Amino acid sequence: MDLTDYIPSVADFPIPGVSFKDITPLLASPEAFRESVDRLIEGTAGLGFDKIAAFDARGFLWAAPMAYQLALPIIPIRKAGKLPREAVSDTYRGEYDDVVVEMHADAVGPGDRVLLVDDVIATGESMRSGCRLVERLGGTVAGCAAVIELTFLGAAEKLTAYPVVSLVRF
């Protein structure tokens, strides 16, 4: 199955000049969605992770079924102020301004190997921020995974220290 058939480009969204990759048709197709989850599991199988961290909110869509299938804990990475207990934070440069993300302070510990999952790796800034959170808590980043990688935005240069698995590259 060619997953690109389920990821149309939307011109000039959210601003003029941007060609937005729309994942909603992929989510609307049970077969395509199942295929994307299965391929992420297969593509990351050799990375040796024991926890999955996911970015709010679209990363949750893939990380949750992966964690369920693999019987692993899932760790939410959320914007500041959304987690109810003690959290560690990191700041990265988003598309329009600085973004602060957090992870519970007790979510990762020494010896934990964590796979980070999101829907898209664009500039690599959010994924790199998640890596810093895992490492700050003493864990090891086993890899970074996403359905889509936008190669023209330079994420590969920011993530050279980690294995990166992406299903579709634009």
C-alpha positions in Angstrom: 0.0 0.0 0.0 1.3 3.4 -0.9 0.6 5.6 2.1 1.2 8.8 0.0 -2.2 8.1 -1.6 -3.7 8.9 1.8 -1.7 12.1 2.5 -2.7 14.9 0.1 -1.0 18.2 0.0 -3.1 21.3 0.7 -1.7 24.4 -0.9 -1.3 27.6 1.1 -2.3 26.1 4.4 -2.0 27.4 7.1 -0.3 30.3 5.5 0.5 31.2 1.8 3.4 29.3 0.4 3.0 26.3 2.7 2.1 22.9 1.2 0.5 21.2 4.2 0.5 17.4 4.3 -3.0 16.3 5.5 -3.1 13.1 7.5 -6.8 13.0 8.0 -7.5 10.8 4.9 -5.0 8.3 6.3 -6.9 8.3 9.6 -10.2 8.0 7.8 -9.0 4.7 6.2 -8.9 1.9 8.7 -6.7 -0.1 6.3 -4.2 2.7 5.7 -4.1 3.7 9.4 -3.5 0.0 10.4 -0.7 -0.2 7.8 1.0 2.9 9.1 0.9 1.6 12.7 2.2 -1.8 11.6 5.0 -0.2 9.5 6.1 1.9 12.4 6.3 -1.1 14.7 8.2 -3.1 12.1 10.5 -0.2 11.3 11.5 0.4 14.9 11.6 -3.3 16.0 15.4 -3.4 16.1 15.9 -0.2 18.2 15.4 -1.9 21.6 13.1 0.4 23.4 11.0 -0.2 26.6 8.9 3.0 26.6 7.2 5.1 24.0 7.0 8.9 24.3 4.6 10.7 22.2 3.9 14.3 21.3 0.4 15.8 22.0 -1.8 15.4 20.1 -1.1 13.8 16.8 1.8 11.7 18.0 -0.6 10.1 20.4 -2.6 8.7 17.4 0.3 6.4 16.4 2.1 5.9 19.7 -1.0 4.6 21.6 -1.7 1.6 19.2 2.0 0.9 19.1 2.3 0.8 22.9 -0.8 -1.3 23.0 0.5 -3.8 20.5 3.9 -4.0 22.1 2.6 -3.9 25.7 4.8 -0.9 26.6 4.2 2.2 28.7 3.4 5.4 26.8 4.7 8.8 28.0 2.9 12.0 27.0 4.9 15.0 25.9 2.6 18.0 26.2 2.7 21.8 26.1 3.4 23.5 29.3 0.8 23.5 32.0 -1.1 20.4 30.8 0.5 17.7 33.0 -0.9 17.4 36.5 2.2 16.3 38.4 5.8 17.5 38.6 7.2 17.9 35.2 10.5 18.8 33.4 10.3 21.2 30.5 12.2 22.2 27.4 11.8 25.0 25.0 12.2 24.9 21.2 11.6 27.3 18.3 8.2 26.4 16.7 6.8 27.6 13.4 5.7 30.9 14.8 7.1 31.3 18.3 8.9 29.5 21.1 7.1 26.4 22.4 7.6 24.9 25.9 6.9 21.1 26.2 6.9 19.0 29.3 7.1 15.4 30.5 6.4 14.1 33.9 9.5 14.1 36.0 9.1 10.4 37.0 8.3 9.2 33.4 11.8 8.2 32.5 14.7 7.0 34.6 18.3 5.7 34.2 18.4 2.6 32.0 15.1 3.4 30.2 15.3 3.3 26.4 12.6 5.5 24.9 11.3 5.7 21.4 9.8 9.1 20.5 6.8 9.2 18.1 5.1 12.0 16.3 3.0 12.3 13.1 5.5 14.5 11.3 9.2 15.3 11.6 9.4 18.7 10.0 12.3 21.0 11.2 13.3 18.4 13.9 13.0 21.0 16.7 10.1 19.4 18.6 11.6 15.9 18.2 15.0 17.2 19.4 13.3 18.8 22.4 11.7 15.5 23.3 15.1 13.9 23.1 16.5 16.5 25.5 13.7 15.7 28.0 14.4 12.0 27.9 18.1 12.5 28.4 17.6 15.1 31.1 15.7 12.4 33.1 18.6 9.9 32.6 17.0 7.9 29.8 18.4 6.9 26.5 16.7 7.9 23.2 16.4 4.6 21.3 15.1 6.4 18.2 12.7 8.9 16.7 9.7 7.7 14.5 7.1 9.5 12.5 4.7 8.8 9.7 6.0 11.7 7.6 9.4 13.3 7.3 9.7 16.7 5.5 13.3 16.2 4.3 13.6 19.7 2.9 13.4 21.4 6.3 16.7 20.0 7.6 15.6 17.8 10.5 18.2 15.1 9.6 21.0 17.5 10.6 19.4 18.1 14.1 18.8 14.4 14.7 22.0 12.8 13.6 22.6 11.4 17.1 19.5 9.2 16.8 18.1 6.5 14.5 15.2 8.1 12.6 12.4 6.0 11.1 9.8 7.7 8.9 7.4 6.0 6.6 6.9 8.7 3.9 9.4 11.4 2.9 8.5 14.5 1.1 
